[in-house]
């Protein structure tokens, strides 16, 4: 094997947005199966502190800010039941407004147990890091023009290969999409705000006015609390009902590749102890950092499934140069909402380091 030890490649910061549908009736609709929820919607926030910027959807480092607070009522409740059928039943209406005939600006209700298709994702909201929790928001004005539909898939994983478009030259401020169409460059949303509510307290955070993105430590609630949120920008409002946070207690997690060789790993399997939790396990496996472009395999499965699997054809193309850079999994409760601009996904949980065949 050449170069650095691939199983230590988690030190390379290659954080991407983690969101997709294994199959969907519409490219913009969240996937998964939603059940009933008795949780209340998020309540608007208080006067806030400053927030740093997150660089990419679902990831990137950021600078923390200070949070303001206000006393407010709070609802807590159960998480909608997740499923494995990956359909779009009960998804918010992407056309005439949110669920229940909401106006075009919303509020759009995030549906528990659903994911955003990666090719239509515009925003990711994360609550992670207990016992020192943080909130992070990455939000853009459109989906990533370089990410299209999956080239290969299994029941639990999708392989997205970056193929540069051919546009013959675009105007300033435009980019050539993977569909070979010149379109405006994707921009971060600079006027976004996020309200987080739990146990009678609310915190409010504003996006960095120059870079976009929100990042801050969170000083309300604890790992056993449920959290409701409201995300807003321009005239758009997205809400998620009070949702619990998944911990790092994913028992007997193991990652194995068919060959045990990071240069040509073959098929990849993740396994863990089955439980009745309604949370999910997910991982985005990026192409080696020596290669350019958003080529990756993304996997997700309910905790109750106990495993996810990616075929060799979905893993070997990622292991260029210094080998496969599998960086771990996320254990999380999820919810997704469709807006006219694209899909927004909420993730409440933990990032767990795990390396193949160790």
N, C-alpha and C positions, 0 to 999 in steps of 0.2 A: 504494500500500500504506500502511496506517495503522500507526502505532506503531513498535515497534522492528524492526530488521532481523531477519527470521525465521531467516536462516541463522546468526545469532549467538545463537539462542535456547538453545543448549546451556548457556549460563551460568545458565539457570533450572534450579534443582534439582528435577527431576521424576522421581525414580528410582522405579521400580516393580518388582515381582517379575516376572521374565521366565520364564514357563513355560506350555506348553500342548501339546495334541495336535491335529494337523490332522484326524485322525479316530481314534476309539478304540472298542474293543468295550465298554469300561466307562468311565464318567465318572471313575472314581478310579484307573484304571490308567495307568502311564506309556506313552508312545507311542514309536515308533521300532523299529528292528530290532537286536537284540543278537546278537553273535557270541560266540566263545569267549574266555576270558581266563585267562592264567596268573598273574594277580596275586594276592597274598595279601590277606587281610582286615586292616583296621586293628586295631592293638593298643591296649589301654587306656592312658591317659595318666599323667602325673606330677603332682606337686603344682604348682599353677598360680599365676599372678599375676592381677591384677585385669583386668577387661575392661569396656569401655564398652558402651553400648546402641545398637543399630541401630533406626531408627524404623519401617521398613516392610520387608515381605518383599522381599528382593532389592535393597534400596537404603537410602538415607538416610544421612546422615553420622553419625559416631560418634566417641567418644573412645577412643584407644588405651590398651592396658594392657600390663603386663609379663608375660612368660611364664616359668614354671618349666621345668625340664628334667630328663630322666632318660635314662640309656642303656638302649636296648632293641633287640631284634632288628628287622630291617626286611626287607620284601619289596618288590621292584619288578617290574613286568611290563608287558605291553602292554595297550592299551586295547581293550575289546570293539569289534568293528566296527560303525560306525554305518550307517544305511540311510535309505531314503526312502519305504518303504512305509507308515510310520506305524501299523503294527498293534500289537497288544499281546501278541504271542507271547512266552512266556518271562517275562512280568511277574510280580513277586511276588504272592502270593495275598493279596487284601485282606480275606479273611474269617478263616480259621482260623490265620493266622500267616504267617511269612515263607516264603521258598522252602525246600524241603527239609523241610517239616513243622515249622518253627520254632514255638515256643509263641506265644500271643497277644501277648506283650510283645516278641517278636523273639528274636534279632537279625534285623532285616530287611536284606537285602542290596540295595544300590542297583545297578541294572542299567545297565551302560555303554551309551552311545549312545541312551538314552531320555530323554524329557522328561516332566514332570508336566503334565497338563491344567491350564490356568490356573484353571479353576473349582473344582478340588479341591486346590489347592496350600496347604499349611500352613507350609512351611519352605523356605528357600533358603540354601545354604551356598556361599560364594564364596571362591576363592583367586585373587587378582589382584595386579597392580601391580608385577611385576618390572621393574627390579632391586631395588625396595624393596617386597617383597611384604607383603600383609596377608591376614588371614582375617576374614570377616564372616558372621554367622549371624543371620537373622531367622526366628523361629519363633512360631507362634500355636496356640491350642487348637482352631481350626477354620478352614475355608476362609473367604475373604472373602464375606460374605453379599450384597454388592452386585455381585458378578461372576457372571454366568451363562454359558450356552453361547454360542458365537459366533453372531452374526446373519448374517455373510457370511464366505465363505472362498474362497481359491484353493488350489492345491496346496501353497503354502509360507507363506501368511499367513492370519490370522484377524482379523476385526473384531468387537470387543466394545463394544456400546453400553450405557451405564448408563441404566436406566429405573427411576426411583424406585418402590418398592412402595407399595401403598395398604392400610394396615392399620387405619385408624380409631383409632389410638392404641395404643401399647404400654406395658407396665409399666416402671418404673424398672429400669435394668440390661438392658433389651432393645432391639433395633433391628428395624426393618422391612426384611426382606430383599427382594431384587429379585423374589422369588416371592410377595410380599405376605403373608409369614408373620412374626409376631413371634417372635424367637428371642434367646437370650442374646447380649449384645455380645461381639465377638471380643476375646480377651485375649492378650497376649504371655506366653510361657512363661518364668517367672522362675528355674526351677531347672535349666535346660539346661546341659550341659557338652559340650565338644568336645575330642577328642584328635587331634593331627596327627602323623603319623609319616613319616620319610624318612631314608635313609642311616644307620640305626642310632640315630637320635635321636627323641625324642617331646616334644611340647609339649602342655600341657593348659590349657584356658581355660573359665571359668565365666561364665554370663550375669549381667548386672547384676541384682541382687536386687530392685531397685525398678522398673526400666524394661523388663527383659528385653533380649534381644539380646546378641550377642557381637561385639566388634571388637578386633583386636590386630595389630600388626606381627608378622612371622614371621622368626625368625633361624636357621632350619635349612634345609638344601638350597639349591638354586638353580634357575634357569629350566630346566635340563636334567634335574632330578630328577623322580621320580614320588612321589606323596603318597597315603597311606592315611589314612582318617579314621574315627572313631567319634563319633557324635552320640547323646546320651542325655538323657532327661528322664523323671521319674516312673519307671515300670517299662518304658519303651520304649527300645530300643536300635536304632540304624540304623548300618550299616557300609558303607563304600565301599572297594573294593580299590585298590591302588596305581595311580594314574592320572597320566599326564603333564599338562603345562600348555601350552596353546597360546600362542604369542607374538603380537606385533603385526605379524608379517611376512605380512600378507595382501596379496599383490601386486596392484597396479593396481585397487584398490578404487574404485568409482565409484558415486555415487547420482544418479539422474536422475528427474525428473518430466516428465510428458507436455507440460505447458504451460510449465514453467520459471518459473511465477508462484506465489509462496507463498500467495497468497490463494485461489486455486483451482488447485491443483497438478495435479489429475488423477491418472492411474495413476503408480505409483512402481516403479522397478526398481533393484535393487542388483546389481552385477556385480563379479567378481574373477577372477583367474587360477585355473583349475582345477588341483588337485593331488591326490595320492593320500592326503592326510592324512585321518584318521578324525575330525577335529574338525568343528565346526559354526560357522555364522555366524548370528547372531540380532540382532534389533532390536525393541524396543518403541517404537512411535511414539505418544506421548501426545496427547490433545486439548490445544489451546492452554491455557496456564495461567490464562487469564482465565475459562475455563469450569470448572464444578465436576463432580465425579463421575468414576469410573474408566471413561471411554470411551477406547479405544485400539485400535490395530492392532498385532498381534505377528507377526513374520515369523521364520522359521528355515529353514535349508537346509544340507545337508552341504557342506563345502568342495569336495568332488568335483563338486557340481552347478554351481558357478560363478555362481549367480544366485538371487535370489528376486524375486517379483512380487506387488504388491498392486493391485487394480483401483481406478479412480477413486472408486467408491462407498465404498471402504474408507479413502480418504485425504482427500477433500474435506470430510467432516464434522468432521475434526480441525482444519481450518485456519480456525477462527473468530477474530474480533477481530484480532489482529496476525499471523495467518498460521500456517503449518505449523511445528512445532517438532521437526523430525527431529534427533536428538541423537547419532547415531553407531551403531556396531554392536559386538557382542561376538564375539570369536573364541575358541572354548572347546571343551574336552572336557566332556561332560555324562554324568550318571548319575542315575537316579531310583529311589526306593523307596516302596512303598505301605505305610502303617501304618493301623490302624483309625481314627485321627483324620483322616487325609488323606495327601497325597503330599509327599515331601521331595525336593528336587532339589539336586544338587551341580554346580558350575560352576568349572572350572579354566582360566583363560585371561587374556585381555587385553581392555580396553575401548579402542576405536579411534574417535577423533573423525572424523566425515565429514559433509559437508553437500551437499545436492542441487545439481546443475548447476554445480559449481565446478571 
